[in-house]
Amino acid sequence: MSRLLELGAKIDSREARMGVVGLGYVGLPLAMEFAKEGFRVTGFELDGEKVRILEEGRSYIEDVPSADIARAREKGLFDATTDMNDLSQMDVINVCVPTPLTKTKDPDMSFIVSAVEAIKKRLRSGQLVILGSTTYPGTTHDLFVPILEQSGLSCGTDFAVAFAPERIDPANKKFKVRNVPKVVGGETALCTELAVKSYQTIFDTVVPVSSSQSAELVKLLENTFRAINIGLANELALMCHRLGLDVWEVIDAAATKPYGFMKFLPGPGLGGHCIPVDPTYLSWKMKSLNFAARFIDLATDVNGHMPDHVVERVAEILNDERLPINGSRILILGVAYKPDVSDMRESPALDVINLLRSKGGVVSFHDPHVAELDLDGVTLKSVDLSDDMLSSSDIVVIVTDHSGIDWRRVVALSQRVFDTRNATKQVSEGREKIQKL
Ligand SMILES: NC(=O)c1ccc[n+]([C@@H]2O[C@H](COP(=O)([O-])OP(=O)(O)OC[C@H]3O[C@@H](n4cnc5c(N)ncnc54)[C@H](O)[C@@H]3O)[C@@H](O)[C@H]2O)c1
């Protein structure tokens, strides 16, 4: 117990050494915040290429400027390694590894397990280990802690464990690491206290909850809430198409209600590592308790079919002009899962492109943030948004509304446009060429 009590003082004095396992979209910004606060931070990353880039003082995450990495390294406050042995030197270890789904859409815990196995081998008393990867309720208590205790040390007395969900929103200019409150739930009251103390150094607000399970469910509630509301907006878009109404106008007008309504928008499908994946972690867990998470299943179904709807609409629009998808030149604008990022994980653009290609469409794409796409062995390169490319395409499909694209020009030069994001809402000239989701 006493070594754990010493940890509090080490955090206060910034002598505690911070380890971050997994230096991706979540781990790297977190590591930088600790370094900015004066902690000596070591990043543990399996990908040697990422480590090499960081060791050169450069960044590969859009939200983390290379200058921050270089500055932290000059001050001797940040290093990155593939060698897990130094984990034993860390006082606090944050685990930020991926939690995707397997091919059969079950939680893939392999990254968490490999990370915690590596920590277990080097575990010593006085360490605090915080899991930040999004996961089902019970992961920390039923999977993470038992593996760590195989070391012979006890959680809560020799070492501490907490779960603290990550809420980072890449490319968000207003909400960065510091000004988004951090939720923390420890395995014991002391575990929570230590995790709160470590996060109070870099977060403006820390919100303790009573257990790691509660903290795990907080994250799943947040993203399930979004997935379900986006599902409702998507279903409304399907209804509006049949009613001959403009879903964007209906939602914008409803959003003028100052209470009791929250605006969510439809789109070509869900993307990113979180919203399409996280609710499935919860429904999977509930299945093991013989409970069907019906809202989640319905939203997953509606959202998952949006790429099919996009392709049906493209077929309808071309059909009106006596054109088949087969052989038509189709230009996809934006393939990242959301505006102004390069992240392609789970992007609906992938499904849309694959479906169009499977029907014989001659598909090109332009994305200022994505240089190339790998589609089951076929590589597509982002094309220039030239006058000729726009005017020679039979249809331009807006899938991601990146800022910096001149939508007036796109509409002016294109023969016809299918806009799944209402990106062209300000365009007045040539509206007859635009069809919206
Ligand atoms: N990206 C987001 O916007 C976001 C937001 C909130 C929560 N999350 C959650 O945070 C977690 C991490 O997501 P991410 O987007 O940072 O993933 P990522 O893929 O960008 O980064 C994870 C990193 O971990 C590394 N890694 C994997 N196994 C490892 C191991 N055993 N040891 C060391 N390194 C290892 C990978 O090489 C990768 O660089 C996930 O659970 C995700 O759901 C992500």
The ligand as a Gaussian input file, in Angstrom:
#p B3LYP/6-31G(d) Opt

LIG

0 1
 N       -9.695000       7.704000     -32.642000
 C      -10.615000       8.269000     -31.898000
 O      -11.151000       9.306000     -32.261000
 C      -11.036000       7.660000     -30.570000
 C      -11.848000       8.425000     -29.722000
 C      -12.242000       7.899000     -28.512000
 C      -11.846000       6.610000     -28.165000
 N      -11.054000       5.859000     -29.009000
 C      -10.643000       4.534000     -28.569000
 O       -9.277000       4.601000     -28.187000
 C       -8.608000       3.370000     -28.500000
 C       -7.420000       3.642000     -29.391000
 O       -7.877000       4.180000     -30.617000
 P       -6.951000       4.943000     -31.635000
 O       -7.854000       5.639000     -32.578000
 O       -5.904000       5.721000     -30.934000
 O       -6.258000       3.683000     -32.366000
 P       -4.988000       3.731000     -33.343000
 O       -5.078000       2.523000     -34.176000
 O       -4.866000       5.079000     -33.970000
 O       -3.761000       3.595000     -32.337000
 C       -3.505000       2.470000     -31.568000
 C       -2.001000       2.204000     -31.594000
 O       -1.743000       1.111000     -30.711000
 C       -0.697000       0.347000     -31.272000
 N       -0.705000      -0.958000     -30.624000
 C       -1.544000      -1.993000     -30.814000
 N       -1.287000      -2.996000     -29.956000
 C       -0.245000      -2.581000     -29.196000
 C        0.493000      -3.163000     -28.133000
 N        0.181000      -4.368000     -27.658000
 N        1.514000      -2.459000     -27.608000
 C        1.852000      -1.227000     -28.084000
 N        1.176000      -0.613000     -29.078000
 C        0.143000      -1.274000     -29.625000
 C       -0.984000       0.352000     -32.759000
 O        0.161000       0.054000     -33.515000
 C       -1.484000       1.785000     -32.961000
 O       -0.433000       2.663000     -33.314000
 C       -9.667000       2.476000     -29.132000
 O      -10.254000       1.681000     -28.151000
 C      -10.689000       3.470000     -29.638000
 O      -11.980000       2.914000     -29.724000
 C      -10.636000       6.374000     -30.206000

